[in-house]
Amino acid sequence: MVEKILSALIMATLILTSCQNPPKQVNPETKNTTTVVPPNDEIVNSTSTDKDGNKLEISFNNTKDIATVKFKGETIELAGQKPASGIWYKNENYELRGKGEDVEFSKNGKIIFTNEVKDKDNSENIKQTDKTNTDKYWWENKNLGNNRPVSKNPEEGGADFLKFNGNKADYKVGDIVNQMSWAVNGNKLILTDLMHNRKIIFKVTDSYLLDEYGTKWTIKK
């Protein structure tokens, strides 16, 4: 009788222990995940200096079409625009334009930085020379053009032209006509944008002007 009671107690203990410690569940398999790393952005850095020694540091992100400008302790981000030529970035207050070696930075329409461009031939600052004998300038009061193909896209504005009228000139490349003044320095003809103070330099020959892209400008007949 005692043996039966002991057996019953042992069975009860085993059942109670089994209920308190249920079998552990096997963890489901861990799924492998793949992280896609985007390609590096194409970054181009540039530094320009004006005549007073102020530096304009520019980081161009060509992938995102933005430019980050550092100037006098400020960092400004600008969005890319669609210039007829050169570079053009802006935001609500600031604007960055450039062509060739020329760079200008504006705030609320006022130019606050223009880089110091040096003549490649003599490494001296380009200075405009006053015209004293305008009779020797064969292009004066003439209309000049070039042989660049004319785009069929009406937004690009038709053929280029350069029209001289006294000491002023109308210069058109793409869809914008710029009002320019002009001066001569040696064998260089220097056009200066009256609005933005941007300079465009031509090499002078006896019968044509040669721009910085190697394009010949001759008198239109």
C-alpha positions in Angstrom: 0.0 0.0 0.0 2.8 2.4 0.9 4.6 1.6 -2.4 1.4 2.6 -4.4 1.2 5.9 -2.5 4.9 6.7 -3.2 4.5 5.9 -6.9 1.5 8.2 -7.1 3.4 11.1 -5.4 6.4 10.7 -7.8 4.1 10.8 -10.9 2.4 13.9 -9.6 5.7 15.6 -9.0 6.9 14.8 -12.6 3.6 16.1 -14.1 3.8 19.3 -12.1 7.4 19.9 -13.1 6.6 19.3 -16.7 3.8 21.9 -16.7 6.0 24.5 -15.1 8.8 24.1 -17.6 7.3 23.8 -21.1 9.7 22.8 -23.9 11.6 25.7 -25.5 10.5 26.7 -29.0 13.1 26.6 -31.7 13.9 30.1 -32.9 12.9 30.7 -36.5 15.7 31.1 -39.0 17.2 34.6 -39.2 16.8 36.1 -42.7 19.8 37.7 -44.3 19.3 41.4 -45.3 21.3 43.3 -47.9 22.1 47.0 -47.5 22.4 48.9 -50.8 25.0 51.6 -50.6 24.4 54.4 -53.1 27.3 55.4 -55.4 29.5 58.3 -54.3 28.4 61.7 -55.6 30.6 63.4 -58.2 32.2 66.3 -56.3 34.4 69.1 -57.9 36.0 71.7 -55.6 37.2 75.1 -56.6 38.7 78.1 -54.9 38.8 81.7 -56.3 40.4 84.9 -54.9 39.4 88.5 -55.5 41.7 91.5 -55.7 41.3 92.1 -51.9 42.4 88.6 -51.0 38.9 87.3 -50.1 38.5 83.6 -50.9 35.4 82.0 -52.4 35.4 78.2 -51.9 32.9 76.2 -54.0 32.0 72.5 -53.9 30.1 71.4 -57.0 28.0 68.3 -56.5 27.4 67.3 -60.2 25.3 64.3 -59.2 22.7 66.4 -57.3 23.3 69.6 -59.4 24.0 71.8 -56.4 26.9 74.0 -55.4 27.9 74.7 -51.8 29.7 78.1 -51.3 31.8 79.1 -48.4 32.4 82.8 -48.2 33.4 85.0 -45.2 32.3 82.4 -42.6 29.0 81.6 -44.3 28.1 78.3 -46.0 25.4 78.7 -48.7 23.8 75.9 -50.8 22.6 76.8 -54.3 20.6 74.9 -56.8 21.7 74.4 -60.4 19.9 76.4 -63.1 20.1 76.1 -66.9 22.5 78.7 -68.4 23.1 79.1 -72.1 26.8 78.7 -71.3 29.0 78.6 -68.2 27.7 77.9 -64.7 24.7 79.3 -62.9 23.5 78.4 -59.4 21.1 80.3 -57.1 18.8 80.3 -54.1 16.3 82.8 -52.8 19.1 85.3 -51.9 22.3 84.3 -53.5 23.5 83.7 -57.1 26.7 82.2 -58.5 27.6 82.7 -62.2 30.8 81.9 -64.1 32.3 81.3 -67.5 35.8 80.2 -68.2 38.0 81.6 -65.5 35.5 84.3 -64.5 33.4 83.8 -61.4 31.0 86.2 -59.7 28.9 85.8 -56.5 25.9 88.0 -55.8 23.6 88.6 -52.8 20.1 90.1 -53.4 21.2 91.3 -56.9 24.4 93.0 -55.7 27.8 91.5 -56.7 29.8 90.8 -53.5 32.7 88.8 -55.1 34.4 88.8 -58.4 37.6 86.8 -58.9 40.8 88.2 -60.0 41.5 86.9 -63.5 45.0 87.0 -64.9 46.0 87.2 -68.5 47.4 83.8 -69.6 50.0 85.4 -71.9 51.7 87.9 -69.5 50.4 86.8 -66.0 49.4 90.4 -65.2 45.9 91.6 -64.3 43.8 92.5 -67.3 43.3 96.2 -67.4 41.0 98.0 -69.8 42.8 100.5 -72.0 41.0 103.7 -73.0 40.4 104.1 -76.7 42.2 107.2 -78.0 42.0 106.5 -81.8 39.0 104.4 -82.6 39.6 104.7 -86.3 42.0 101.8 -86.2 39.4 99.3 -84.8 37.9 97.6 -87.9 35.0 96.1 -85.9 33.7 99.4 -84.6 30.0 100.1 -85.6 29.9 96.7 -87.3 27.8 93.6 -86.8 29.7 90.4 -86.3 28.6 86.8 -86.4 30.1 83.3 -86.4 29.7 79.9 -88.1 28.3 78.0 -85.2 25.3 75.7 -86.1 22.0 77.4 -85.3 19.8 75.3 -83.0 16.3 74.5 -84.2 15.2 74.8 -80.6 13.4 78.2 -80.4 14.3 78.5 -76.7 18.0 78.9 -77.7 17.2 82.1 -79.6 18.7 81.6 -83.1 22.1 82.7 -84.4 24.8 84.4 -82.2 25.7 88.0 -82.9 28.0 90.8 -81.7 26.9 94.3 -82.6 29.1 97.3 -81.9 27.7 100.8 -81.5 30.2 103.4 -80.4 31.8 102.2 -77.1 29.0 99.7 -76.4 28.1 96.3 -77.8 25.2 93.8 -77.8 26.6 90.3 -77.3 24.3 87.3 -77.8 25.2 83.6 -77.3 22.2 81.3 -76.7 19.0 83.0 -75.8 20.3 86.1 -73.8 21.5 89.4 -75.2 24.0 91.1 -72.9 24.8 94.8 -72.9 28.5 95.3 -72.9 31.2 98.0 -72.9 34.5 97.3 -74.7 38.2 98.2 -74.5 41.4 97.0 -76.0 44.6 95.8 -74.3 47.3 94.9 -76.7 45.9 92.2 -79.0 43.0 91.6 -76.7 39.4 92.9 -77.1 37.7 92.9 -73.7 33.9 93.0 -73.4 32.5 93.8 -69.9 28.9 93.0 -69.0 27.3 96.3 -67.8 25.0 94.4 -65.4 27.2 91.7 -63.9 30.7 93.0 -64.7 31.6 89.7 -66.3 34.4 89.9 -68.8 34.7 88.1 -72.2 38.0 88.3 -74.0 38.7 88.0 -77.8 42.0 87.8 -79.5 42.2 90.4 -82.3 43.5 89.8 -85.8 43.3 91.9 -88.9 40.1 90.3 -90.2 38.4 88.4 -87.3 38.0 88.1 -83.5 38.8 84.8 -81.9 36.9 84.0 -78.7 38.1 81.8 -75.8 36.4 78.7 -77.4 38.4 79.1 -80.7 35.4 80.5 -82.6 36.0 83.1 -85.3 33.7 86.2 -85.4 33.7 88.1 -88.7 31.8 91.1 -90.1 28.3 90.0 -91.4 27.6 91.1 -94.9 
